[in-house]
Amino acid sequence: MKFIDETQIYLKAGDGGNGCVAFRREKFVPKGGPGGGDGGNGGSIYMIGDRNINTLLDLRYQKKYQIARAQHGMGSLCHGKDSEDITVPVPLGTVVTDLVTNEIIAEITEHEQKICIARGGRGGLGNANFATSTNRAPYYATEGKQGTEREVKVELKLLADVGLVGFPNAGKSTLISSVSSAKPKIADYPFTTLVPNLGIVFHDHHQSFVMADMPGIIEGAAEGKGLGIQFLKHIERNHVLAFLIPSDAPDFAAELKILRDECKKFSKSLASKPYVVIISKMDLAQDEAEFSAKRKKLKAKAPVHEISAVTETGTKELVHTLWNLITESKKLAYEASLAPKAEEVWRP
């Protein structure tokens, strides 16, 4: 399946039907009074989270969602028929933004979470609603309201617990294939991974978390170089970042600094996320003195793991560290959600 993570669509909710001006003219009912019915309500457009969908492929090929106007009111107090709603299934992690105002309309992160994106117009009132003791034969009704019309950008930000970040050929795909059942493309040339890959990593006692393998980042990715800017957004929702540096890299410290700087330039929130440093491809490390010098120069304020995904050396310890960081991150996020907001703080 082709991975689609961003598209633009046009939405037009249904207009409400107009109210009707009519009067009863049944036999043997003199001066029957007003009998105009109300117009129907216009249908709305909703988006609903579906955990079985992974991309925005369907939205790429259907760019327009439009609902017909509801039925107008009729005589004999007959109300117009409402136009039907449209529900669009989207993957979890979808963000919908208005292209005119740049306002975020919705963020869908849960299965079956349903949010109205374009509200249908309310139907107009028939003249029967305006009859009073002093105006028993009103000759007016109201028109139906127009439904919301807008163009939106629909963007997918993958929901994963751990995001693998590194230069091309750092060993990200090999690692995720080693610790999970994911089967990404693996080759010995740069930019082998062109789309994000997700894998479920199992920990002790039936505990598991989701790991995301991102395409390689190069210096200047936050400004649009390489493929990085297209996929940096996918790590914004990760609880933990894992920076991969191959054992044959010339300078561990410099490479880590570039990767963290690119994340920080893209989003300041990424700089505050907990992270681990992974020195990969340890099975290829040869010169111990050179490696020790580079390792000593690496003064990361985070756990550092030396692994070989091919031989699975050190991967079990890495998974254990990632699980602890994820658990702590989720705990802090939950506590922050329970904290009262500034305007909610009670003062005597």
Rosetta silent file (secondary structure, phi, psi, omega in degrees, C-alpha in Angstrom):
SEQUENCE: MKFIDETQIYLKAGDGGNGCVAFRREKFVPKGGPGGGDGGNGGSIYMIGDRNINTLLDLRYQKKYQIARAQHGMGSLCHGKDSEDITVPVPLGTVVTDLVTNEIIAEITEHEQKICIARGGRGGLGNANFATSTNRAPYYATEGKQGTEREVKVELKLLADVGLVGFPNAGKSTLISSVSSAKPKIADYPFTTLVPNLGIVFHDHHQSFVMADMPGIIEGAAEGKGLGIQFLKHIERNHVLAFLIPSDAPDFAAELKILRDECKKFSKSLASKPYVVIISKMDLAQDEAEFSAKRKKLKAKAPVHEISAVTETGTKELVHTLWNLITESKKLAYEASLAPKAEEVWRP
SCORE:     score description
SCORE:     0.000 S_00000001
   1 L     0.000  135.104  179.103    0.000    0.000    0.000 S_00000001
   2 L   -71.404  132.859 -178.120    1.274    3.452   -0.918 S_00000001
   3 L   -86.305  117.132  177.755    1.992    5.565    2.139 S_00000001
   4 L  -119.568  122.699 -177.045    0.142    8.897    1.985 S_00000001
   5 L  -121.103    5.934  178.014    0.500   11.212    4.987 S_00000001
   6 E  -159.800  137.426  177.322   -0.783   14.567    3.714 S_00000001
   7 E  -159.907  169.017  177.865   -3.478   15.808    1.353 S_00000001
   8 E  -123.950  138.042 -179.276   -5.951   18.650    0.811 S_00000001
   9 E  -136.626  157.500  177.841   -9.701   18.226    0.366 S_00000001
  10 E  -104.839  133.300 -178.957  -12.759   20.409   -0.237 S_00000001
  11 E  -123.052  134.899  174.254  -15.749   20.094    2.115 S_00000001
  12 E  -139.979  106.269  177.509  -19.278   21.463    1.638 S_00000001
  13 L   -72.859  161.556 -176.353  -21.898   20.566    4.212 S_00000001
  14 L   -71.556  139.798  174.006  -25.539   20.545    3.195 S_00000001
  15 L   -77.010  149.450  176.574  -27.569   23.756    3.177 S_00000001
  16 L   -74.896  148.029  177.138  -30.781   23.817    5.163 S_00000001
  17 L   -73.720  153.170  179.540  -34.088   23.730    3.291 S_00000001
  18 L   -76.966  148.003  173.128  -36.261   26.854    3.182 S_00000001
  19 L   -71.977  158.064 -173.629  -39.399   27.171    5.261 S_00000001
  20 L  -107.986  143.305  171.502  -42.700   27.135    3.390 S_00000001
  21 L  -104.472  112.096 -178.688  -45.498   29.742    3.203 S_00000001
  22 L  -152.670  161.916 -179.610  -48.796   27.893    2.818 S_00000001
  23 E  -134.883  146.995 -179.940  -52.354   27.917    4.163 S_00000001
  24 L   -72.629  132.821  179.288  -54.828   25.178    4.901 S_00000001
  25 L  -135.659   41.933  179.401  -57.656   24.981    2.393 S_00000001
  26 L   -74.107  154.618  177.967  -59.439   21.756    3.335 S_00000001
  27 L   -66.673  139.372  179.434  -63.107   21.393    2.696 S_00000001
  28 L    68.911   14.550  176.585  -65.324   22.359    5.634 S_00000001
  29 L  -122.803   80.675 -179.295  -62.361   24.054    7.395 S_00000001
  30 L   -68.202  140.472  179.258  -62.932   27.800    6.918 S_00000001
  31 L    51.904   56.186 -176.134  -59.933   30.002    7.698 S_00000001
  32 L   -64.143  -20.057  177.531  -57.717   26.992    8.304 S_00000001
  33 L    89.484  179.285 -177.635  -54.736   29.154    9.069 S_00000001
  34 E   -68.120  142.693 -179.698  -51.051   28.824    8.112 S_00000001
  35 L  -137.744   24.372 -179.455  -49.779   25.366    7.210 S_00000001
  36 L   -77.223  128.111 -179.226  -46.211   25.904    5.950 S_00000001
  37 L   -86.513  167.799  179.684  -43.757   23.283    7.161 S_00000001
  38 L   -82.186  152.947  173.626  -40.107   23.711    8.165 S_00000001
  39 L   -76.996  155.652  179.079  -37.191   22.992    5.858 S_00000001
  40 L   -73.602  160.886  177.767  -34.944   20.024    6.559 S_00000001
  41 L   -86.325  141.456  178.986  -31.535   20.337    8.214 S_00000001
  42 L   -72.698  146.745  179.392  -28.425   20.051    6.067 S_00000001
  43 L   -72.200  151.201  179.636  -26.147   17.081    6.565 S_00000001
  44 L  -107.261  161.075  178.843  -22.778   17.477    8.294 S_00000001
  45 E  -109.701  123.637 -178.291  -19.382   15.994    7.428 S_00000001
  46 E  -116.577  155.288  168.287  -17.639   14.009   10.172 S_00000001
  47 E  -119.719  139.762 -176.658  -14.289   12.294   10.465 S_00000001
  48 E  -130.598  135.696 -179.559  -13.940    9.186   12.594 S_00000001
  49 E   -71.526  134.923  179.597  -10.785    7.460   13.812 S_00000001
  50 L  -133.599  113.732 -176.849  -10.217    3.947   12.484 S_00000001
  51 L   -71.273   -9.288  179.463   -7.289    1.920   13.837 S_00000001
  52 L   -89.653   -2.015  178.671   -7.451   -0.380   10.799 S_00000001
  53 L  -107.086  136.834 -176.523   -6.397    2.415    8.414 S_00000001
  54 L  -112.502  -18.260 -177.446   -2.724    3.346    8.107 S_00000001
  55 L  -137.525  175.134  177.524   -2.606    6.051    5.423 S_00000001
  56 L   -99.501   30.799 -174.598   -4.649    8.848    3.847 S_00000001
  57 H   -58.780  -42.272 -178.536   -4.742    7.038    0.514 S_00000001
  58 H   -62.718  -37.859 -179.824   -8.540    7.239    0.145 S_00000001
  59 H   -72.638  -24.521  178.377   -8.526   10.999    0.663 S_00000001
  60 H   -65.278  -32.905 -176.279   -5.821   11.447   -1.953 S_00000001
  61 H   -98.371  -13.356  173.294   -8.160   10.111   -4.640 S_00000001
  62 L  -120.445   99.215 -171.736  -11.389   11.684   -3.382 S_00000001
  63 L   -91.033   -8.923 -172.073  -10.718   15.383   -3.072 S_00000001
  64 E  -133.591  128.548  174.784  -14.294   16.618   -2.742 S_00000001
  65 E  -125.379  112.661 -175.161  -17.023   15.859   -0.212 S_00000001
  66 E  -134.611  135.321 -179.126  -20.278   17.702   -0.864 S_00000001
  67 L  -110.934  136.735 -179.253  -23.770   17.169    0.552 S_00000001
  68 L   -68.878  157.619  177.521  -26.914   18.206   -1.311 S_00000001
  69 L   -62.626  144.981  176.188  -29.308   20.790    0.116 S_00000001
  70 L   -69.222  163.803 -177.611  -32.000   19.476    2.426 S_00000001
  71 L   -72.503  143.412  177.731  -35.605   19.393    1.220 S_00000001
  72 L   -73.249  158.268  174.875  -37.709   22.551    1.493 S_00000001
  73 L   -66.917  159.830 -178.021  -40.780   22.678    3.719 S_00000001
  74 E  -133.034  173.332  179.086  -44.185   21.949    2.175 S_00000001
  75 L   -69.581  174.698 -179.335  -47.838   22.700    2.795 S_00000001
  76 L    59.824   33.505  177.984  -50.076   20.862    5.229 S_00000001
  77 L    58.175   30.949  177.044  -47.351   21.227    7.888 S_00000001
  78 E   -87.412  122.440  179.300  -45.076   18.801    6.019 S_00000001
  79 L   -85.985  148.613  178.894  -41.444   19.271    6.999 S_00000001
  80 L   -72.304  155.320 -179.534  -38.632   18.835    4.506 S_00000001
  81 L   -78.886  137.197  175.680  -36.350   15.804    4.680 S_00000001
  82 L   -68.823  146.484  171.563  -32.900   16.236    6.234 S_00000001
  83 L   -82.598  149.549 -171.426  -29.919   15.554    3.970 S_00000001
  84 L   -77.979  147.369  177.022  -27.733   12.685    5.136 S_00000001
  85 L   -74.130  159.858  172.569  -24.424   13.099    6.973 S_00000001
  86 E  -117.417  131.083  177.151  -21.111   11.917    5.550 S_00000001
  87 E  -116.995  122.439 -176.473  -18.631   10.094    7.796 S_00000001
  88 E  -108.113  115.190  177.332  -15.039    9.828    6.579 S_00000001
  89 E   -75.210  136.299  179.978  -12.802    7.200    8.278 S_00000001
  90 E  -135.406  157.176  178.671   -9.217    8.353    8.896 S_00000001
  91 L   -70.828  157.688  177.466   -6.160    6.777   10.592 S_00000001
  92 L   -67.066  137.309 -176.293   -5.314    7.545   14.199 S_00000001
  93 L   100.213    9.509 -178.248   -3.041   10.569   14.475 S_00000001
  94 E   -79.617  134.978  176.789   -4.869   12.629   11.834 S_00000001
  95 E  -119.051  129.508 -178.994   -4.748   16.425   12.155 S_00000001
  96 E  -112.705  124.756 -176.080   -7.217   18.584   10.188 S_00000001
  97 E  -125.967  135.194  175.546   -6.305   22.234    9.550 S_00000001
  98 E   -71.376  127.150 -175.903   -8.309   25.000    7.847 S_00000001
  99 L   -72.808  -22.042 -178.984   -6.252   26.246    4.892 S_00000001
 100 L   -84.000  -48.616 -175.281   -7.584   29.821    5.155 S_00000001
 101 L   -96.485  -10.437 -174.750   -7.207   30.482    8.886 S_00000001
 102 L    60.167   20.918  178.191   -4.515   27.850    9.634 S_00000001
 103 L   -84.157  134.343  175.930   -6.675   26.851   12.606 S_00000001
 104 E   -76.531  116.290 -177.059   -6.479   23.234   13.745 S_00000001
 105 E   -82.351  -39.969 -175.440  -10.049   21.954   13.498 S_00000001
 106 E  -157.360  150.195  170.095   -9.534   18.474   14.901 S_00000001
 107 E  -129.490  116.397 -175.011   -6.957   15.972   16.122 S_00000001
 108 E  -105.847  111.696 -174.567   -8.146   12.387   15.975 S_00000001
 109 L  -123.856   -2.658 -177.256   -6.084   10.086   18.182 S_00000001
 110 L  -126.188  150.948  178.376   -8.548    7.427   19.382 S_00000001
 111 L   -64.812  131.899  179.674  -10.454    4.607   17.705 S_00000001
 112 L    66.704   15.540  171.425  -14.043    5.632   16.813 S_00000001
 113 L   -71.572  123.442 -172.865  -13.400    9.222   17.933 S_00000001
 114 E  -118.280  125.388 -176.755  -15.873   11.215   15.816 S_00000001
 115 E  -131.499  136.198  177.859  -15.511   14.950   15.163 S_00000001
 116 E   -78.833  123.663 -179.544  -17.639   17.265   13.007 S_00000001
 117 E   -97.565  -35.619  178.872  -15.463   18.987   10.393 S_00000001
 118 E  -138.805  117.179 -174.826  -18.191   20.841    8.465 S_00000001
 119 L   -85.604  134.032  177.381  -21.547   21.600   10.119 S_00000001
 120 L   -72.817  154.139 -179.526  -24.744   21.415    8.067 S_00000001
 121 L   -77.156  148.413  179.654  -27.092   24.392    7.853 S_00000001
 122 L   -80.471  143.162 -179.911  -30.261   24.547    9.915 S_00000001
 123 L   -69.983  149.709  178.621  -33.568   24.358    8.098 S_00000001
 124 L   -74.807  160.639 -179.008  -35.765   27.445    7.769 S_00000001
 125 L   -93.907  136.117  175.396  -39.047   27.852    9.669 S_00000001
 126 L   -75.142  166.778 -175.493  -42.396   27.658    7.912 S_00000001
 127 H   -68.234  -13.665  177.409  -45.032   30.340    8.392 S_00000001
 128 H   -64.968  -23.320 -179.469  -46.939   28.095   10.814 S_00000001
 129 H   -75.246  -14.977 -172.247  -44.284   28.964   13.422 S_00000001
 130 H  -107.880    8.276  179.246  -45.112   32.669   13.297 S_00000001
 131 L   -72.944  133.112  177.288  -48.860   32.573   13.902 S_00000001
 132 L  -134.010  177.667 -179.472  -49.963   34.641   16.914 S_00000001
 133 L   -67.443  -22.588 -179.717  -53.210   35.907   18.348 S_00000001
 134 L  -103.959  -11.729  178.958  -52.714   39.187   16.494 S_00000001
 135 L  -136.007   84.451 -173.168  -51.224   37.788   13.294 S_00000001
 136 L   -85.441   -9.521 -178.879  -53.130   34.662   12.413 S_00000001
 137 L  -135.173   67.701 -179.957  -52.086   34.524    8.766 S_00000001
 138 L   -67.386  135.622 -178.820  -48.342   35.321    8.499 S_00000001
 139 L  -104.050   32.456 -179.216  -47.109   35.549    4.907 S_00000001
 140 L  -142.681  155.325  176.063  -43.462   34.957    5.628 S_00000001
 141 L  -143.783  172.364 -178.811  -41.048   32.128    6.445 S_00000001
 142 L  -106.673  151.224  177.643  -37.284   31.931    6.941 S_00000001
 143 L   -81.909  155.744  176.836  -34.656   30.614    4.576 S_00000001
 144 L   -71.849  148.865  178.772  -32.413   27.695    5.446 S_00000001
 145 L   -78.279  151.259  178.058  -28.899   28.447    6.684 S_00000001
 146 L   -77.318  143.615  175.190  -25.925   27.619    4.523 S_00000001
 147 L   -76.839  159.519 -179.203  -23.746   24.677    5.456 S_00000001
 148 L   -64.316  135.268  176.327  -20.053   25.133    6.231 S_00000001
 149 E  -125.719  125.534 -177.500  -17.804   25.321    3.179 S_00000001
 150 E  -160.173  157.930  170.434  -14.047   25.043    3.590 S_00000001
 151 E  -108.330  133.989 -175.436  -10.814   23.626    2.217 S_00000001
 152 E  -129.138  154.078  170.869   -8.738   21.706    4.732 S_00000001
 153 E  -101.547  126.806  178.820   -5.345   20.090    4.968 S_00000001
 154 E  -108.020  120.230 -172.385   -5.475   16.566    6.344 S_00000001
 155 E  -127.087  136.964  179.730   -2.165   15.480    7.837 S_00000001
 156 E  -104.736  124.666  172.319   -1.162   12.187    9.421 S_00000001
 157 L  -117.477  109.929 -173.049    1.239   12.132   12.368 S_00000001
 158 L   -58.172  142.584  177.195    1.914    8.536   13.282 S_00000001
 159 L   -95.853  107.057  178.324    1.201    7.443   16.832 S_00000001
 160 L  -140.944  153.457  180.000    4.248    5.566   18.122 S_00000001
 161 L   -81.758  -37.059 -177.771    5.947    5.307   21.499 S_00000001
 162 E  -126.807  132.769  175.760    9.530    5.330   20.195 S_00000001
 163 E  -113.363  126.925  178.365   10.860    7.092   17.119 S_00000001
 164 E   -88.172  122.192 -176.902   14.147    5.992   15.549 S_00000001
 165 E  -123.794  132.785  179.197   16.147    8.983   14.312 S_00000001
 166 E  -176.811  170.425  176.254   19.439    8.814   12.475 S_00000001
 167 L   -70.317  163.551  175.823   21.385    9.519    9.327 S_00000001
 168 L   -56.296  141.796  179.518   20.816    7.309    6.259 S_00000001
 169 L    65.698   29.425  177.578   22.257    3.816    6.696 S_00000001
 170 L   -83.160  -12.253  179.506   22.495    4.152   10.493 S_00000001
 171 L   102.129   19.397 -178.078   20.827    0.751   10.951 S_00000001
 172 H   -66.163  -47.595 -178.833   17.304    1.862   11.891 S_00000001
 173 H   -64.270  -38.614  178.544   15.513   -0.623    9.635 S_00000001
 174 H   -64.623  -38.861 -179.729   17.758   -3.479   10.794 S_00000001
 175 H   -65.553  -48.008 -176.920   17.049   -2.628   14.421 S_00000001
 176 H   -67.449  -30.645  176.613   13.263   -2.508   14.071 S_00000001
 177 H   -73.824  -22.296 -179.599   13.295   -5.779   12.123 S_00000001
 178 H   -80.495  -38.874 -174.537   15.388   -7.344   14.911 S_00000001
 179 H   -98.641   -4.993  179.339   13.212   -6.332   17.887 S_00000001
 180 L  -140.202 -175.869  179.105    9.797   -6.565   16.169 S_00000001
 181 L   -93.277    4.717  179.007    8.002   -8.384   13.383 S_00000001
 182 L   -65.093  145.293 -178.757    8.246   -5.427   11.006 S_00000001
 183 L  -125.816   68.582  178.354    9.902   -6.219    7.668 S_00000001
 184 L   -73.270  164.791  177.067   11.196   -2.951    6.212 S_00000001
 185 L   -71.715  132.039 -179.318   13.429   -2.823    3.154 S_00000001
 186 L  -125.268  127.015  178.302   17.098   -3.210    4.130 S_00000001
 187 L  -153.112  169.672 -175.305   20.001   -2.433    1.783 S_00000001
 188 L   -97.649   32.552  175.151   23.528   -1.022    1.875 S_00000001
 189 L  -130.333  155.961 -175.214   22.736    2.305    0.167 S_00000001
 190 L   -64.436  155.936  176.856   21.404    5.594    1.602 S_00000001
 191 L    56.380   41.958  173.186   17.683    6.389    1.862 S_00000001
 192 L   -64.736  -41.246  178.907   16.601    2.765    1.699 S_00000001
 193 L   -86.566  117.070 -179.349   13.614    3.714    3.882 S_00000001
 194 L  -106.067  -15.854  177.746   11.339    6.087    1.985 S_00000001
 195 L  -136.199  155.125  178.287    8.269    5.829    4.240 S_00000001
 196 L   -64.823  145.251  174.827    7.874    5.302    8.015 S_00000001
 197 E  -121.182  137.121  179.190    7.596    1.714    9.233 S_00000001
 198 E  -109.277  140.839  176.190    5.867    0.681   12.458 S_00000001
 199 E  -140.304  144.575  178.106    6.715   -2.361   14.548 S_00000001
 200 E   -95.010  120.653 -177.810    5.348   -3.733   17.827 S_00000001
 201 E  -103.957  127.795 -178.198    8.131   -4.494   20.309 S_00000001
 202 E   -96.171  136.870  177.629    7.359   -6.943   23.121 S_00000001
 203 L  -111.643 -173.833 -179.607    8.755   -6.480   26.628 S_00000001
 204 H   -65.220  155.133  173.736    8.515   -8.750   29.661 S_00000001
 205 H    58.931   42.183  175.069    5.139   -9.862   31.052 S_00000001
 206 H    62.010   25.581  175.898    3.212   -9.318   27.810 S_00000001
 207 L   -91.424  144.125 -178.436    4.060   -5.620   27.744 S_00000001
 208 E  -147.246  159.727  174.762    4.556   -4.007   24.339 S_00000001
 209 E  -146.165  165.063 -176.357    5.140   -0.662   22.678 S_00000001
 210 E  -102.446  129.790  178.612    5.179    0.712   19.134 S_00000001
 211 E  -113.265  138.092 -179.577    8.447    1.674   17.461 S_00000001
 212 E  -115.450  128.301  176.403    8.622    3.825   14.313 S_00000001
 213 E   -97.457  113.914 -176.737   11.456    3.631   11.793 S_00000001
 214 L   -97.853  150.633  172.947   11.820    7.022   10.061 S_00000001
 215 L   -57.608  153.574 -175.249   13.617    7.790    6.787 S_00000001
 216 L   -60.313  142.908  178.696   17.159    9.057    7.250 S_00000001
 217 L  -105.532  140.384  174.174   17.753   12.658    8.301 S_00000001
 218 L  -119.891  166.831  179.394   20.597   14.780    6.957 S_00000001
 219 L   -61.958  130.082 -176.972   21.934   18.136    8.088 S_00000001
 220 L    93.429    8.227 -178.794   19.484   20.830    7.000 S_00000001
 221 H   -61.011  -36.583 -179.173   16.466   18.498    7.044 S_00000001
 222 H   -65.161  -20.681  177.537   14.416   21.048    9.014 S_00000001
 223 H   -96.191    1.122  175.587   14.916   23.485    6.119 S_00000001
 224 L   112.616    2.479 -179.816   13.800   20.964    3.525 S_00000001
 225 L   -79.051  143.636  177.895   16.940   19.058    2.560 S_00000001
 226 L    67.981 -151.848 -179.172   16.631   15.348    1.903 S_00000001
 227 L  -101.775   -7.089 -169.431   13.530   13.466    3.027 S_00000001
 228 H   -59.206  -42.997 -174.481   13.644   14.414    6.693 S_00000001
 229 H   -63.882  -25.315  179.503   11.233   17.360    6.731 S_00000001
 230 H   -72.119  -20.543 -172.513    8.498   15.149    5.263 S_00000001
 231 H  -125.035   -5.746  176.192    8.720   12.766    8.203 S_00000001
 232 H   -59.471  -30.725 -179.667   10.006   14.761   11.185 S_00000001
 233 H   -62.315  -24.105 -176.515    6.364   15.514   11.984 S_00000001
 234 H   -73.518  -16.013  179.558    5.808   11.815   12.691 S_00000001
 235 H   -97.186    1.073 -179.335    8.052   11.893   15.773 S_00000001
 236 L   -64.248  -30.662 -177.474    6.231   14.848   17.382 S_00000001
 237 L   -97.367    1.014  178.238    3.860   12.466   19.185 S_00000001
 238 L   -69.489  144.650  176.333    6.507    9.940   20.200 S_00000001
 239 L   -78.606  -34.195 -175.630    7.130    9.568   23.929 S_00000001
 240 E  -136.325  141.951  174.875   10.810    8.698   23.481 S_00000001
 241 E  -107.818  141.787  177.477   13.366    9.373   20.739 S_00000001
 242 E  -121.721  112.093 -178.985   16.171    6.942   19.917 S_00000001
 243 E   -92.655  119.495 -178.633   19.150    8.480   18.101 S_00000001
 244 E   -98.796  130.803  177.128   21.121    5.903   16.134 S_00000001
 245 E  -129.571  120.542  179.922   24.805    6.428   15.376 S_00000001
 246 E   -68.578  150.483 -176.345   26.727    3.698   13.506 S_00000001
 247 L   -65.144  -20.582  179.576   29.959    2.485   15.075 S_00000001
 248 L   -92.824    8.447  176.942   31.920    3.545   11.969 S_00000001
 249 L   -64.954  142.447 -177.239   30.776    7.191   12.211 S_00000001
 250 L   -67.424  -31.207 -176.393   33.788    9.566   12.339 S_00000001
 251 L  -148.121  106.395 -178.641   32.510   11.576   15.322 S_00000001
 252 H   -61.387  -46.538 -175.659   29.737   10.319   17.636 S_00000001
 253 H   -63.376  -43.551 -178.877   29.302   13.640   19.466 S_00000001
 254 H   -65.970  -39.586 -179.152   29.086   15.725   16.281 S_00000001
 255 H   -67.203  -41.148  177.856   26.560   13.367   14.688 S_00000001
 256 H   -63.606  -39.803 -179.552   24.341   13.383   17.787 S_00000001
 257 H   -63.532  -41.743  179.460   24.477   17.190   17.910 S_00000001
 258 H   -62.964  -45.070 -178.410   23.361   17.481   14.277 S_00000001
 259 H   -63.217  -45.591 -179.817   20.443   15.098   14.809 S_00000001
 260 H   -68.200  -35.781  178.261   19.237   16.842   17.965 S_00000001
 261 H   -65.684  -39.461  179.203   19.640   20.286   16.397 S_00000001
 262 H   -64.951  -40.030  177.098   17.529   19.285   13.384 S_00000001
 263 H   -64.035  -42.141 -178.199   14.766   18.030   15.690 S_00000001
 264 H   -66.434  -38.577  179.006   14.917   21.227   17.729 S_00000001
 265 H   -65.470  -36.317 -179.071   14.726   23.418   14.616 S_00000001
 266 H   -72.204  -42.256 -178.956   11.665   21.557   13.415 S_00000001
 267 L  -156.673  126.219 -178.908    9.835   21.676   16.761 S_00000001
 268 H   -64.159  -27.205 -179.021   10.970   22.955   20.141 S_00000001
 269 H   -66.789  -25.694  179.665    8.913   20.273   21.866 S_00000001
 270 H   -67.033  -29.971 -177.782   11.168   17.584   20.388 S_00000001
 271 H   -68.299  -23.442 -177.132   14.151   18.965   22.304 S_00000001
 272 L   -93.183   -3.472 -178.570   12.449   18.269   25.643 S_00000001
 273 L   -74.302  144.700  173.829   11.542   14.642   24.920 S_00000001
 274 L   -64.634  149.202 -177.137   13.463   11.886   26.730 S_00000001
 275 E  -148.462  163.777  172.465   15.895   10.081   24.487 S_00000001
 276 E  -127.460  155.437  176.084   18.482    7.341   24.267 S_00000001
 277 E  -110.602  128.056 -178.182   21.636    7.133   22.191 S_00000001
 278 E  -118.060  118.563  172.502   22.227    3.887   20.320 S_00000001
 279 E   -92.406  107.738 -172.888   25.605    3.050   18.853 S_00000001
 280 E   -96.217  174.387  177.363   24.654    0.513   16.211 S_00000001
 281 L    58.321   41.083  179.385   26.562   -1.954   14.023 S_00000001
 282 H   -65.874  -19.194  177.756   28.897   -2.975   16.815 S_00000001
 283 H   -69.836  -14.989  179.481   29.618   -6.173   14.885 S_00000001
 284 H   -99.403   -7.360 -179.071   31.500   -3.989   12.363 S_00000001
 285 L   -67.235  130.185 -175.479   33.603   -2.102   14.918 S_00000001
 286 L  -118.341  -58.472 -176.641   37.294   -2.960   14.397 S_00000001
 287 L   -80.194  105.076 -176.551   39.749   -0.436   15.847 S_00000001
 288 H   -66.756  -37.635 -179.304   39.101   -0.540   19.604 S_00000001
 289 H   -64.737  -44.942  179.540   41.344    2.456   20.381 S_00000001
 290 H   -64.719  -41.726  179.264   39.598    4.658   17.825 S_00000001
 291 H   -63.935  -43.303 -179.409   36.186    3.512   19.032 S_00000001
 292 H   -61.586  -38.393  179.410   37.073    4.179   22.677 S_00000001
 293 H   -65.517  -44.101  179.366   38.216    7.704   21.804 S_00000001
 294 H   -68.176  -37.743  179.920   34.962    8.489   19.991 S_00000001
 295 H   -67.233  -37.849  179.836   32.920    6.868   22.760 S_00000001
 296 H   -68.113  -33.619 -179.948   34.692    8.899   25.456 S_00000001
 297 H   -71.717  -22.609 -179.651   34.043   12.132   23.552 S_00000001
 298 L   -78.155  103.555 -177.930   30.316   11.349   23.488 S_00000001
 299 L  -111.650   65.799 -178.008   28.993   13.025   26.635 S_00000001
 300 L   -80.056  141.195  177.312   25.277   12.487   26.203 S_00000001
 301 L   -90.000   50.847 -176.781   22.910   13.305   29.030 S_00000001
 302 L  -161.219  163.771  176.838   20.979   10.125   28.327 S_00000001
 303 L   -60.707  140.978  178.084   21.442    6.347   28.388 S_00000001
 304 E  -119.903  125.664 -179.379   23.880    5.068   25.759 S_00000001
 305 E  -119.820  134.859  175.094   23.538    1.524   24.384 S_00000001
 306 E  -103.806  118.780 -173.748   26.003   -0.311   22.185 S_00000001
 307 L  -134.431  164.763  167.652   24.182   -2.880   20.078 S_00000001
 308 E  -132.928  108.409 -178.591   24.377   -5.117   17.071 S_00000001
 309 L   -68.666  -26.351 -179.417   20.952   -5.680   15.550 S_00000001
 310 L   -68.389  -46.333  179.785   22.361   -8.417   13.307 S_00000001
 311 L   -93.899   -2.559 -179.575   23.617  -10.547   16.210 S_00000001
 312 L    62.681   26.891  176.653   20.976   -9.098   18.605 S_00000001
 313 E   -78.462  124.349  177.360   23.716   -8.137   21.048 S_00000001
 314 L    81.759   -2.545 -177.195   22.474   -5.525   23.543 S_00000001
 315 H   -72.108  -34.255 -179.740   18.952   -5.308   22.083 S_00000001
 316 H   -65.421  -42.601  177.630   17.266   -6.820   25.144 S_00000001
 317 H   -65.371  -37.123  178.091   18.833   -4.231   27.453 S_00000001
 318 H   -62.799  -45.820  179.716   17.858   -1.483   24.995 S_00000001
 319 H   -60.843  -39.650  179.221   14.210   -2.593   24.961 S_00000001
 320 H   -62.958  -43.735  178.585   14.183   -2.596   28.770 S_00000001
 321 H   -64.300  -42.833  179.437   15.523    0.984   28.906 S_00000001
 322 H   -61.983  -41.601 -179.995   13.022    2.164   26.290 S_00000001
 323 H   -61.708  -43.523  179.122   10.143    0.602   28.218 S_00000001
 324 H   -63.281  -40.867  179.597   11.139    2.386   31.430 S_00000001
 325 H   -67.495  -40.158  178.266   11.422    5.740   29.637 S_00000001
 326 H   -63.191  -45.672 -179.935    8.053    5.278   27.936 S_00000001
 327 H   -59.708  -44.301  179.899    6.381    4.375   31.226 S_00000001
 328 H   -67.481  -40.119  179.521    7.843    7.430   32.943 S_00000001
 329 H   -64.098  -43.061  179.089    6.930    9.730   30.056 S_00000001
 330 H   -66.221  -36.214  178.572    3.319    8.509   30.001 S_00000001
 331 H   -64.218  -44.321  178.941    3.083    8.922   33.763 S_00000001
 332 H   -65.501  -38.524  178.813    4.278   12.541   33.576 S_00000001
 333 H   -65.222  -39.056  179.007    1.887   13.268   30.703 S_00000001
 334 H   -66.680  -43.178  178.509   -1.022   11.822   32.684 S_00000001
 335 H   -63.745  -37.082  178.456   -0.147   13.865   35.773 S_00000001
 336 H   -66.330  -34.790  179.443    0.116   17.006   33.649 S_00000001
 337 H   -69.608  -25.277  179.665   -3.353   16.375   32.211 S_00000001
 338 H   -85.150  -18.088 -178.074   -4.788   16.200   35.748 S_00000001
 339 L   -66.561  136.823  179.518   -3.161   19.449   36.893 S_00000001
 340 L   -67.494  145.045  176.598   -5.629   22.368   37.066 S_00000001
 341 L   -74.687  166.570 -174.915   -5.211   25.107   34.508 S_00000001
 342 H   -56.836  -41.274 -177.600   -4.300   28.618   35.588 S_00000001
 343 H   -76.571  -11.649 -178.158   -7.869   29.903   35.377 S_00000001
 344 H   -95.679   -5.557 -178.755   -9.148   26.888   37.348 S_00000001
 345 L   -69.672  125.569 -178.235   -6.966   27.420   40.404 S_00000001
 346 L   -80.099  136.174  177.015   -9.167   28.305   43.389 S_00000001
 347 L  -127.977  135.173 -179.583   -8.214   31.337   45.411 S_00000001
 348 L   -68.373    0.000    0.000   -9.866   32.342   48.712 S_00000001
